[in-house]
Amino acid sequence: MNEMWGPRVFQVPGLVGFMLSLPLVALTLWRARLVKWWAIVPVVAGFLAFMLSNVMWWGCAITTVCFAVLSVILAKATRHVFLGNSRDYMVELA
């Protein structure tokens, strides 16, 4: 099992993508002025709780709560759907 190089080849890019995706989404939405600056706080807090708890149950619970907060932030930020290139066609979903 220690001589198997295949699992590491798949795990390393997956973990890097996992660690960069949510902070990048939060920073991108902040840069587009769709969310407040503190939208990255639940992402960082979730990752820190997950890693520092050594994946214990309480760390996973904190991560779940933090990511739920992020999902509410993302839902509020993306509730406007733009049709076409003009703001005249903006439709707000209820």
C-alpha positions in Angstrom: 0.0 0.0 0.0 2.9 2.4 0.7 4.3 1.9 -2.8 1.1 2.9 -4.5 1.6 6.3 -6.2 -1.8 6.5 -7.9 -3.9 7.6 -4.9 -1.6 10.5 -4.1 -1.6 11.6 -7.7 -5.4 12.0 -7.5 -5.6 13.2 -3.9 -3.2 16.1 -4.1 -4.9 18.1 -6.9 -8.3 17.3 -5.4 -7.3 18.7 -2.0 -5.7 21.8 -3.5 -8.8 22.4 -5.5 -11.0 21.9 -2.5 -8.9 24.3 -0.4 -8.9 27.0 -3.1 -12.4 26.8 -4.5 -14.6 28.3 -1.7 -12.2 31.1 -0.7 -11.8 32.0 -4.4 -15.6 32.1 -4.8 -16.0 34.3 -1.8 -13.2 36.7 -2.9 -14.6 36.8 -6.5 -18.1 37.7 -5.2 -16.6 40.3 -2.9 -14.6 41.8 -5.8 -17.8 42.0 -7.8 -19.5 43.8 -4.9 -22.2 41.1 -4.5 -21.2 40.2 -0.9 -19.7 42.0 2.1 -16.0 41.6 2.9 -16.7 39.2 5.7 -18.1 36.5 3.4 -14.7 34.9 3.4 -14.8 34.5 7.3 -17.1 31.4 7.3 -15.0 29.8 4.7 -11.7 30.2 6.6 -13.4 29.4 9.9 -14.8 26.2 8.4 -11.5 25.0 7.0 -9.7 25.9 10.2 -12.2 24.0 12.4 -12.0 21.0 10.1 -8.2 20.9 10.0 -7.5 21.8 13.6 -10.0 19.3 15.1 -8.3 16.5 13.2 -11.6 15.8 11.6 -13.3 15.2 14.9 -17.1 15.3 15.1 -17.2 18.8 16.7 -14.9 20.2 14.0 -17.2 18.7 11.3 -20.2 20.3 13.0 -18.6 23.7 13.1 -17.6 23.3 9.4 -21.2 22.4 8.5 -22.5 25.5 10.3 -19.9 27.7 8.7 -20.6 26.4 5.2 -24.4 26.7 5.8 -23.8 30.4 6.6 -21.7 30.7 3.3 -24.6 29.0 1.4 -27.0 31.6 2.6 -24.6 34.4 1.7 -24.2 32.9 -1.8 -28.0 32.5 -2.2 -28.6 36.1 -1.4 -25.7 37.3 -3.6 -26.9 35.3 -6.7 -30.7 35.7 -6.5 -30.6 38.1 -9.5 -30.5 36.5 -12.9 -29.5 38.6 -15.8 -30.9 37.9 -19.2 -28.8 39.4 -22.0 -26.3 42.1 -21.6 -28.6 44.9 -20.3 -29.7 45.6 -16.8 -33.2 46.3 -18.2 -33.7 42.5 -18.5 -33.0 41.8 -14.8 -35.3 39.4 -13.2 -35.4 38.9 -9.4 -36.2 35.4 -8.2 -38.4 35.3 -5.1 
